[in-house]
């Protein structure tokens, strides 16, 4: 059964381009409640760990470099059917294929620098949330 929480990061490119406010507004307007949030930065080691599932992919090094290149906003979001609905809100991985009006269509600059992360399953949402937040930081 779907849980009601997902995990997101506003990636370094979108932070650098000044889109934190607009993206948070888009998320809240989409019916998501922010239950945890922090402005932080991933070390290369931590970014590598977060994306370890992609270790064998050709873009892994580039992804780790990018995700540790500057601050991010990490957040836990709550809504019925959160994981699936958030993936719909952000759009396809490749912004060129993302539906009009989605976060990636509006704010991503490339498939690698695609503005936001969104968990792809309830299981990963829980793992990724606890990667960034302790239980006492989620309200
Ligand atoms: P998503 O973030 O939409 O779940 P994936 O899990 O497939 O997508 O990939 C994780 C992240 O790796 C993407 O968000 C993107 O930043 C990067 N990425 C995926 N595919 C590519 C690619 N072909 N070239 C460069 N970076 C990529």
Backbone and ligand atoms as CSV (ligand in chain L), in Angstrom:
chain,resi,resn,atom,element,x,y,z
A,1,UNK,N,N,0.837,-1.207,0.000
A,1,UNK,CA,C,0.000,0.000,0.000
A,1,UNK,C,C,0.874,1.260,0.000
A,2,UNK,N,N,0.468,2.265,-0.722
A,2,UNK,CA,C,1.249,3.506,-0.785
A,2,UNK,C,C,1.255,4.207,0.580
A,3,UNK,N,N,2.424,4.722,0.958
A,3,UNK,CA,C,2.463,5.522,2.186
A,3,UNK,C,C,2.233,6.979,1.792
A,4,UNK,N,N,2.200,7.854,2.775
A,4,UNK,CA,C,1.876,9.253,2.486
A,4,UNK,C,C,3.091,10.171,2.568
A,5,UNK,N,N,4.305,9.588,2.468
A,5,UNK,CA,C,5.490,10.441,2.524
A,5,UNK,C,C,6.458,10.168,1.380
A,6,UNK,N,N,7.110,11.241,0.930
A,6,UNK,CA,C,8.194,11.082,-0.031
A,6,UNK,C,C,9.342,12.002,0.370
A,7,UNK,N,N,10.469,11.801,-0.302
A,7,UNK,CA,C,11.655,12.610,-0.009
A,7,UNK,C,C,12.077,13.348,-1.273
A,8,UNK,N,N,12.486,14.617,-1.102
A,8,UNK,CA,C,12.952,15.398,-2.252
A,8,UNK,C,C,14.227,16.158,-1.924
A,9,UNK,N,N,14.980,16.492,-2.971
A,9,UNK,CA,C,16.066,17.467,-2.852
A,9,UNK,C,C,15.899,18.470,-3.982
A,10,UNK,N,N,16.057,19.752,-3.676
A,10,UNK,CA,C,16.240,20.754,-4.719
A,10,UNK,C,C,17.737,20.719,-4.988
A,11,UNK,N,N,18.113,20.373,-6.211
A,11,UNK,CA,C,19.516,20.073,-6.538
A,11,UNK,C,C,20.345,21.357,-6.672
A,12,UNK,N,N,21.681,21.236,-6.609
A,12,UNK,CA,C,22.546,22.429,-6.602
A,12,UNK,C,C,22.311,23.411,-7.769
A,13,UNK,N,N,22.002,22.911,-8.960
A,13,UNK,CA,C,21.791,23.803,-10.108
A,13,UNK,C,C,20.605,24.722,-9.895
A,14,UNK,N,N,19.507,24.151,-9.415
A,14,UNK,CA,C,18.289,24.948,-9.186
A,14,UNK,C,C,18.493,25.922,-8.031
A,15,UNK,N,N,19.279,25.505,-7.030
A,15,UNK,CA,C,19.601,26.423,-5.928
A,15,UNK,C,C,20.431,27.594,-6.479
A,16,UNK,N,N,21.470,27.272,-7.256
A,16,UNK,CA,C,22.338,28.316,-7.854
A,16,UNK,C,C,21.542,29.280,-8.725
A,17,UNK,N,N,20.556,28.749,-9.435
A,17,UNK,CA,C,19.770,29.588,-10.355
A,17,UNK,C,C,18.637,30.350,-9.669
A,18,UNK,N,N,18.564,30.242,-8.347
A,18,UNK,CA,C,17.605,31.056,-7.593
A,18,UNK,C,C,16.184,30.533,-7.585
A,19,UNK,N,N,16.012,29.214,-7.754
A,19,UNK,CA,C,14.661,28.665,-7.885
A,19,UNK,C,C,14.096,28.019,-6.614
A,20,UNK,N,N,14.775,28.158,-5.472
A,20,UNK,CA,C,14.272,27.497,-4.252
A,20,UNK,C,C,12.828,27.922,-3.962
A,21,UNK,N,N,12.586,29.212,-3.926
A,21,UNK,CA,C,11.261,29.732,-3.559
A,21,UNK,C,C,10.182,29.257,-4.513
A,22,UNK,N,N,10.450,29.363,-5.808
A,22,UNK,CA,C,9.438,28.978,-6.804
A,22,UNK,C,C,9.145,27.484,-6.728
A,23,UNK,N,N,10.182,26.676,-6.513
A,23,UNK,CA,C,9.968,25.225,-6.457
A,23,UNK,C,C,9.184,24.845,-5.190
A,24,UNK,N,N,9.507,25.465,-4.064
A,24,UNK,CA,C,8.749,25.164,-2.832
A,24,UNK,C,C,7.290,25.576,-2.994
A,25,UNK,N,N,7.070,26.703,-3.648
A,25,UNK,CA,C,5.700,27.168,-3.887
A,25,UNK,C,C,4.932,26.166,-4.746
A,26,UNK,N,N,5.598,25.667,-5.785
A,26,UNK,CA,C,5.004,24.669,-6.690
A,26,UNK,C,C,4.622,23.401,-5.905
A,27,UNK,N,N,5.520,22.988,-5.015
A,27,UNK,CA,C,5.299,21.774,-4.221
A,27,UNK,C,C,4.100,21.953,-3.277
A,28,UNK,N,N,4.066,23.092,-2.600
A,28,UNK,CA,C,2.973,23.348,-1.644
A,28,UNK,C,C,1.640,23.509,-2.387
A,29,UNK,N,N,1.686,24.195,-3.533
A,29,UNK,CA,C,0.468,24.368,-4.338
A,29,UNK,C,C,-0.038,23.018,-4.857
A,30,UNK,N,N,0.872,22.056,-4.975
A,30,UNK,CA,C,0.494,20.712,-5.422
A,30,UNK,C,C,-0.123,19.866,-4.321
A,31,UNK,N,N,-0.264,20.443,-3.143
A,31,UNK,CA,C,-0.949,19.742,-2.061
A,31,UNK,C,C,-0.036,19.009,-1.095
A,32,UNK,N,N,1.269,19.223,-1.224
A,32,UNK,CA,C,2.214,18.562,-0.318
A,32,UNK,C,C,2.480,19.435,0.906
A,33,UNK,N,N,2.555,18.759,2.051
A,33,UNK,CA,C,2.905,19.442,3.294
A,33,UNK,C,C,4.377,19.142,3.577
A,34,UNK,N,N,5.137,20.180,3.926
A,34,UNK,CA,C,6.550,19.987,4.259
A,34,UNK,C,C,6.632,19.564,5.720
A,35,UNK,N,N,7.109,18.334,5.966
A,35,UNK,CA,C,7.182,17.848,7.352
A,35,UNK,C,C,8.614,17.831,7.883
A,36,UNK,N,N,9.599,18.057,6.993
A,36,UNK,CA,C,11.003,18.220,7.409
A,36,UNK,C,C,11.705,18.969,6.286
A,37,UNK,N,N,12.659,19.841,6.651
A,37,UNK,CA,C,13.384,20.559,5.595
A,37,UNK,C,C,14.715,21.067,6.121
A,38,UNK,N,N,15.769,20.983,5.279
A,38,UNK,CA,C,17.039,21.617,5.641
A,38,UNK,C,C,17.819,22.064,4.412
A,39,UNK,N,N,18.561,23.172,4.606
A,39,UNK,CA,C,19.479,23.704,3.596
A,39,UNK,C,C,20.841,23.143,3.968
A,40,UNK,N,N,21.406,22.340,3.095
A,40,UNK,CA,C,22.612,21.612,3.466
A,40,UNK,C,C,23.461,21.355,2.229
A,41,UNK,N,N,24.572,20.672,2.399
A,41,UNK,CA,C,25.440,20.369,1.250
A,41,UNK,C,C,25.948,18.946,1.405
A,42,UNK,N,N,25.914,18.191,0.310
A,42,UNK,CA,C,26.426,16.824,0.341
A,42,UNK,C,C,27.918,16.836,0.038
A,43,UNK,N,N,28.701,16.091,0.821
A,43,UNK,CA,C,30.099,15.866,0.447
A,43,UNK,C,C,30.073,14.905,-0.744
A,44,UNK,N,N,31.198,14.804,-1.471
A,44,UNK,CA,C,31.263,13.855,-2.592
A,44,UNK,C,C,31.009,12.444,-2.074
A,45,UNK,N,N,31.521,12.153,-0.902
A,45,UNK,CA,C,31.338,10.815,-0.332
A,45,UNK,C,C,29.853,10.526,-0.061
A,46,UNK,N,N,29.167,11.501,0.531
A,46,UNK,CA,C,27.743,11.330,0.837
A,46,UNK,C,C,26.889,11.247,-0.436
A,47,UNK,N,N,27.235,12.076,-1.440
A,47,UNK,CA,C,26.495,12.040,-2.708
A,47,UNK,C,C,26.691,10.672,-3.367
A,48,UNK,N,N,27.904,10.149,-3.302
A,48,UNK,CA,C,28.201,8.825,-3.861
A,48,UNK,C,C,27.400,7.741,-3.182
A,49,UNK,N,N,27.252,7.880,-1.869
A,49,UNK,CA,C,26.490,6.911,-1.082
A,49,UNK,C,C,24.995,6.997,-1.439
A,50,UNK,N,N,24.499,8.236,-1.540
A,50,UNK,CA,C,23.071,8.429,-1.843
A,50,UNK,C,C,22.719,7.792,-3.190
A,51,UNK,N,N,23.619,7.947,-4.178
A,51,UNK,CA,C,23.338,7.451,-5.535
A,51,UNK,C,C,24.062,6.140,-5.837
A,52,UNK,N,N,24.429,5.390,-4.789
A,52,UNK,CA,C,25.204,4.146,-4.960
A,52,UNK,C,C,24.552,3.169,-5.943
A,53,UNK,N,N,23.232,3.197,-6.020
A,53,UNK,CA,C,22.509,2.300,-6.928
A,53,UNK,C,C,22.913,2.543,-8.400
A,54,UNK,N,N,23.427,3.746,-8.690
A,54,UNK,CA,C,23.825,4.097,-10.066
A,54,UNK,C,C,25.329,3.941,-10.316
A,55,UNK,N,N,26.020,3.308,-9.387
A,55,UNK,CA,C,27.488,3.208,-9.431
A,55,UNK,C,C,28.043,2.733,-10.772
A,56,UNK,N,N,27.361,1.805,-11.401
A,56,UNK,CA,C,27.871,1.234,-12.657
A,56,UNK,C,C,27.463,2.052,-13.887
A,57,UNK,N,N,26.636,3.064,-13.698
A,57,UNK,CA,C,26.143,3.836,-14.852
A,57,UNK,C,C,27.216,4.823,-15.308
A,58,UNK,N,N,27.277,5.125,-16.611
A,58,UNK,CA,C,28.331,6.008,-17.137
A,58,UNK,C,C,28.292,7.430,-16.561
A,59,UNK,N,N,27.117,7.859,-16.081
A,59,UNK,CA,C,26.992,9.243,-15.590
A,59,UNK,C,C,27.240,9.373,-14.092
A,60,UNK,N,N,27.629,8.265,-13.437
A,60,UNK,CA,C,27.753,8.273,-11.969
A,60,UNK,C,C,28.723,9.348,-11.454
A,61,UNK,N,N,29.912,9.415,-12.075
A,61,UNK,CA,C,30.929,10.379,-11.617
A,61,UNK,C,C,30.432,11.811,-11.752
A,62,UNK,N,N,29.834,12.078,-12.900
A,62,UNK,CA,C,29.267,13.408,-13.201
A,62,UNK,C,C,28.152,13.756,-12.200
A,63,UNK,N,N,27.333,12.745,-11.880
A,63,UNK,CA,C,26.213,12.939,-10.956
A,63,UNK,C,C,26.723,13.266,-9.541
A,64,UNK,N,N,27.732,12.525,-9.108
A,64,UNK,CA,C,28.304,12.756,-7.775
A,64,UNK,C,C,28.955,14.143,-7.719
A,65,UNK,N,N,29.701,14.512,-8.760
A,65,UNK,CA,C,30.333,15.846,-8.813
A,65,UNK,C,C,29.273,16.933,-8.731
A,66,UNK,N,N,28.222,16.775,-9.533
A,66,UNK,CA,C,27.154,17.786,-9.557
A,66,UNK,C,C,26.434,17.892,-8.218
A,67,UNK,N,N,26.068,16.739,-7.651
A,67,UNK,CA,C,25.270,16.767,-6.424
A,67,UNK,C,C,26.054,17.276,-5.215
A,68,UNK,N,N,27.397,17.280,-5.330
A,68,UNK,CA,C,28.217,17.812,-4.230
A,68,UNK,C,C,28.799,19.182,-4.588
A,69,UNK,N,N,28.301,19.796,-5.672
A,69,UNK,CA,C,28.893,21.052,-6.172
A,69,UNK,C,C,28.384,22.306,-5.466
A,70,UNK,N,N,27.393,22.158,-4.608
A,70,UNK,CA,C,26.843,23.330,-3.924
A,70,UNK,C,C,25.712,22.905,-3.014
A,71,UNK,N,N,25.135,23.867,-2.291
A,71,UNK,CA,C,24.066,23.513,-1.359
A,71,UNK,C,C,22.815,22.986,-2.049
A,72,UNK,N,N,22.063,22.238,-1.273
A,72,UNK,CA,C,20.772,21.683,-1.713
A,72,UNK,C,C,19.727,22.008,-0.641
A,73,UNK,N,N,18.463,21.826,-0.996
A,73,UNK,CA,C,17.406,21.818,0.014
A,73,UNK,C,C,16.865,20.397,0.055
A,74,UNK,N,N,16.938,19.763,1.221
A,74,UNK,CA,C,16.391,18.417,1.402
A,74,UNK,C,C,15.091,18.540,2.169
A,75,UNK,N,N,14.085,17.752,1.799
A,75,UNK,CA,C,12.800,17.850,2.483
A,75,UNK,C,C,12.041,16.525,2.459
A,76,UNK,N,N,11.231,16.334,3.478
A,76,UNK,CA,C,10.284,15.225,3.514
A,76,UNK,C,C,8.894,15.826,3.329
A,77,UNK,N,N,8.119,15.222,2.435
A,77,UNK,CA,C,6.820,15.772,2.047
A,77,UNK,C,C,5.714,14.778,2.344
A,78,UNK,N,N,4.557,15.295,2.717
A,78,UNK,CA,C,3.424,14.441,3.071
A,78,UNK,C,C,2.214,14.768,2.191
A,79,UNK,N,N,1.588,13.723,1.711
A,79,UNK,CA,C,0.357,13.842,0.896
A,79,UNK,C,C,-0.133,12.414,0.642
A,80,UNK,N,N,-1.418,12.212,0.459
A,80,UNK,CA,C,-1.875,10.874,0.061
A,80,UNK,C,C,-1.178,10.504,-1.232
A,81,UNK,N,N,-0.732,9.268,-1.341
A,81,UNK,CA,C,-0.090,8.786,-2.575
A,81,UNK,C,C,1.140,9.628,-2.942
A,82,UNK,N,N,1.914,10.002,-1.912
A,82,UNK,CA,C,2.978,10.998,-2.066
A,82,UNK,C,C,4.023,10.654,-3.140
A,83,UNK,N,N,4.512,9.421,-3.130
A,83,UNK,CA,C,5.615,9.072,-4.049
A,83,UNK,C,C,5.184,9.261,-5.501
A,84,UNK,N,N,4.061,8.648,-5.852
A,84,UNK,CA,C,3.597,8.708,-7.239
A,84,UNK,C,C,3.183,10.132,-7.626
A,85,UNK,N,N,2.447,10.801,-6.752
A,85,UNK,CA,C,1.977,12.151,-7.077
A,85,UNK,C,C,3.151,13.125,-7.210
A,86,UNK,N,N,4.199,12.919,-6.407
A,86,UNK,CA,C,5.342,13.830,-6.518
A,86,UNK,C,C,6.107,13.590,-7.814
A,87,UNK,N,N,6.223,12.324,-8.233
A,87,UNK,CA,C,6.882,12.018,-9.513
A,87,UNK,C,C,6.097,12.681,-10.660
A,88,UNK,N,N,4.789,12.699,-10.555
A,88,UNK,CA,C,3.968,13.366,-11.576
A,88,UNK,C,C,4.218,14.872,-11.555
A,89,UNK,N,N,4.289,15.441,-10.346
A,89,UNK,CA,C,4.495,16.892,-10.201
A,89,UNK,C,C,5.840,17.326,-10.789
A,90,UNK,N,N,6.891,16.486,-10.619
A,90,UNK,CA,C,8.225,16.908,-11.088
A,90,UNK,C,C,8.455,16.589,-12.560
A,91,UNK,N,N,7.803,15.571,-13.099
A,91,UNK,CA,C,7.975,15.244,-14.512
A,91,UNK,C,C,9.135,14.297,-14.764
A,92,UNK,N,N,9.317,13.919,-16.038
A,92,UNK,CA,C,10.334,12.929,-16.422
A,92,UNK,C,C,11.744,13.369,-16.070
A,93,UNK,N,N,12.632,12.375,-15.898
A,93,UNK,CA,C,14.043,12.622,-15.578
A,93,UNK,C,C,14.665,13.600,-16.573
A,94,UNK,N,N,14.391,13.372,-17.857
A,94,UNK,CA,C,14.914,14.250,-18.907
A,94,UNK,C,C,13.937,15.424,-19.118
A,95,UNK,N,N,14.363,16.644,-18.825
A,95,UNK,CA,C,13.427,17.780,-18.939
A,95,UNK,C,C,12.840,17.943,-20.337
A,96,UNK,N,N,13.568,17.454,-21.347
A,96,UNK,CA,C,13.052,17.554,-22.715
A,96,UNK,C,C,11.796,16.705,-22.885
A,97,UNK,N,N,11.657,15.697,-22.010
A,97,UNK,CA,C,10.489,14.808,-22.077
A,97,UNK,C,C,9.483,15.087,-20.962
A,98,UNK,N,N,9.791,16.027,-20.089
A,98,UNK,CA,C,8.909,16.307,-18.947
A,98,UNK,C,C,7.663,17.058,-19.411
A,99,UNK,N,N,6.513,16.667,-18.867
A,99,UNK,CA,C,5.251,17.313,-19.252
A,99,UNK,C,C,5.291,18.811,-18.932
A,100,UNK,N,N,4.609,19.571,-19.759
A,100,UNK,CA,C,4.553,21.024,-19.596
A,100,UNK,C,C,4.038,21.384,-18.198
A,101,UNK,N,N,4.673,22.366,-17.591
A,101,UNK,CA,C,4.199,22.836,-16.288
A,101,UNK,C,C,4.788,22.078,-15.113
A,102,UNK,N,N,5.491,20.961,-15.378
A,102,UNK,CA,C,6.107,20.212,-14.273
A,102,UNK,C,C,7.363,20.955,-13.800
A,103,UNK,N,N,7.827,20.597,-12.603
A,103,UNK,CA,C,8.996,21.287,-12.027
A,103,UNK,C,C,10.216,21.145,-12.941
A,104,UNK,N,N,10.442,19.940,-13.453
A,104,UNK,CA,C,11.618,19.754,-14.315
A,104,UNK,C,C,11.467,20.489,-15.648
A,105,UNK,N,N,10.271,20.507,-16.204
A,105,UNK,CA,C,10.071,21.251,-17.455
A,105,UNK,C,C,10.386,22.731,-17.241
A,106,UNK,N,N,10.066,23.235,-16.057
A,106,UNK,CA,C,10.246,24.670,-15.808
A,106,UNK,C,C,11.665,25.039,-15.353
A,107,UNK,N,N,12.287,24.173,-14.544
A,107,UNK,CA,C,13.523,24.602,-13.874
A,107,UNK,C,C,14.764,23.761,-14.173
A,108,UNK,N,N,14.633,22.610,-14.848
A,108,UNK,CA,C,15.807,21.782,-15.130
A,108,UNK,C,C,16.545,22.323,-16.340
A,109,UNK,N,N,17.859,22.140,-16.363
A,109,UNK,CA,C,18.640,22.612,-17.507
A,109,UNK,C,C,19.166,21.458,-18.359
A,110,UNK,N,N,19.170,20.226,-17.835
A,110,UNK,CA,C,19.613,19.047,-18.595
A,110,UNK,C,C,19.170,17.789,-17.866
A,111,UNK,N,N,19.389,16.628,-18.479
A,111,UNK,CA,C,18.991,15.370,-17.819
A,111,UNK,C,C,19.761,15.157,-16.517
A,112,UNK,N,N,20.998,15.598,-16.467
A,112,UNK,CA,C,21.800,15.447,-15.247
A,112,UNK,C,C,21.423,16.503,-14.221
A,113,UNK,N,N,21.319,17.736,-14.679
A,113,UNK,CA,C,21.035,18.866,-13.771
A,113,UNK,C,C,19.537,19.158,-13.840
A,114,UNK,N,N,18.768,18.200,-13.296
A,114,UNK,CA,C,17.328,18.229,-13.526
A,114,UNK,C,C,16.507,18.757,-12.332
A,115,UNK,N,N,17.066,19.725,-11.662
A,115,UNK,CA,C,16.343,20.572,-10.675
A,115,UNK,C,C,15.972,19.916,-9.346
A,116,UNK,N,N,15.354,18.732,-9.426
A,116,UNK,CA,C,14.876,18.109,-8.185
A,116,UNK,C,C,15.038,16.591,-8.206
A,117,UNK,N,N,15.098,16.040,-7.005
A,117,UNK,CA,C,15.032,14.590,-6.820
A,117,UNK,C,C,13.669,14.257,-6.256
A,118,UNK,N,N,13.131,13.105,-6.608
A,118,UNK,CA,C,11.924,12.583,-5.973
A,118,UNK,C,C,12.061,11.081,-5.818
A,119,UNK,N,N,11.773,10.559,-4.642
A,119,UNK,CA,C,11.910,9.112,-4.384
A,119,UNK,C,C,11.077,8.317,-5.387
A,120,UNK,N,N,11.559,7.105,-5.732
A,120,UNK,CA,C,10.839,6.306,-6.723
A,120,UNK,C,C,10.020,5.163,-6.116
A,121,UNK,N,N,10.055,5.019,-4.782
A,121,UNK,CA,C,9.232,3.993,-4.129
A,121,UNK,C,C,9.054,4.380,-2.666
A,122,UNK,N,N,8.074,3.769,-2.028
A,122,UNK,CA,C,7.856,4.029,-0.600
A,122,UNK,C,C,9.074,3.591,0.204
A,123,UNK,N,N,9.645,2.460,-0.182
A,123,UNK,CA,C,10.813,1.937,0.529
A,123,UNK,C,C,11.979,2.925,0.428
A,124,UNK,N,N,12.243,3.413,-0.787
A,124,UNK,CA,C,13.347,4.371,-0.953
A,124,UNK,C,C,13.035,5.714,-0.289
A,125,UNK,N,N,11.770,6.106,-0.254
A,125,UNK,CA,C,11.405,7.358,0.430
A,125,UNK,C,C,11.816,7.285,1.894
A,126,UNK,N,N,11.563,6.139,2.524
A,126,UNK,CA,C,11.915,5.970,3.939
A,126,UNK,C,C,13.435,5.947,4.115
A,127,UNK,N,N,14.134,5.229,3.242
A,127,UNK,CA,C,15.606,5.147,3.335
A,127,UNK,C,C,16.218,6.530,3.126
A,128,UNK,N,N,15.756,7.239,2.086
A,128,UNK,CA,C,16.328,8.550,1.745
A,128,UNK,C,C,16.009,9.604,2.809
A,129,UNK,N,N,14.811,9.526,3.398
A,129,UNK,CA,C,14.454,10.475,4.464
A,129,UNK,C,C,15.382,10.281,5.654
A,130,UNK,N,N,15.644,9.024,6.000
A,130,UNK,CA,C,16.493,8.794,7.178
A,130,UNK,C,C,17.970,9.040,6.869
A,131,UNK,N,N,18.331,9.105,5.577
A,131,UNK,CA,C,19.693,9.476,5.175
A,131,UNK,C,C,19.969,10.932,5.589
A,132,UNK,N,N,18.940,11.781,5.520
A,132,UNK,CA,C,19.099,13.214,5.780
A,132,UNK,C,C,18.536,13.691,7.115
A,133,UNK,N,N,17.554,12.965,7.655
A,133,UNK,CA,C,16.849,13.464,8.840
A,133,UNK,C,C,16.757,12.395,9.920
A,134,UNK,N,N,16.914,12.827,11.170
A,134,UNK,CA,C,16.633,11.921,12.281
A,134,UNK,C,C,15.136,12.035,12.591
A,135,UNK,N,N,14.621,11.107,13.354
A,135,UNK,CA,C,13.194,11.102,13.682
A,135,UNK,C,C,12.738,12.395,14.335
A,136,UNK,N,N,13.598,13.012,15.132
A,136,UNK,CA,C,13.199,14.228,15.855
A,136,UNK,C,C,13.215,15.469,14.947
A,137,UNK,N,N,13.678,15.327,13.707
A,137,UNK,CA,C,13.684,16.472,12.776
A,137,UNK,C,C,12.499,16.439,11.813
A,138,UNK,N,N,11.618,15.444,11.975
A,138,UNK,CA,C,10.450,15.319,11.104
A,138,UNK,C,C,9.201,15.573,11.943
A,139,UNK,N,N,8.377,16.569,11.506
A,139,UNK,CA,C,7.219,16.970,12.325
A,139,UNK,C,C,5.907,16.776,11.579
L,1,LIG,P1,P,15.093,10.066,-11.366
L,1,LIG,O1,O,15.871,11.100,-10.579
L,1,LIG,O2,O,14.082,10.698,-12.283
L,1,LIG,O3,O,14.505,8.983,-10.489
L,1,LIG,P2,P,17.166,8.157,-12.138
L,1,LIG,O4,O,16.973,7.480,-10.816
L,1,LIG,O5,O,17.145,7.313,-13.374
L,1,LIG,O6,O,16.127,9.344,-12.348
L,1,LIG,O7,O,18.585,8.906,-12.125
L,1,LIG,C1,C,19.027,9.597,-10.985
L,1,LIG,C2,C,19.634,10.912,-11.418
L,1,LIG,O8,O,20.791,10.654,-12.216
L,1,LIG,C3,C,18.751,11.772,-12.305
L,1,LIG,O9,O,17.816,12.533,-11.584
L,1,LIG,C4,C,19.762,12.641,-13.031
L,1,LIG,O10,O,20.227,13.700,-12.198
L,1,LIG,C5,C,20.915,11.658,-13.235
L,1,LIG,N1,N,20.822,10.999,-14.562
L,1,LIG,C6,C,19.956,10.026,-14.947
L,1,LIG,N2,N,20.164,9.663,-16.224
L,1,LIG,C7,C,21.203,10.415,-16.675
L,1,LIG,C8,C,21.885,10.517,-17.919
L,1,LIG,N3,N,21.555,9.757,-18.963
L,1,LIG,N4,N,22.903,11.417,-18.012
L,1,LIG,C9,C,23.267,12.191,-16.955
L,1,LIG,N5,N,22.652,12.141,-15.747
L,1,LIG,C10,C,21.631,11.277,-15.610
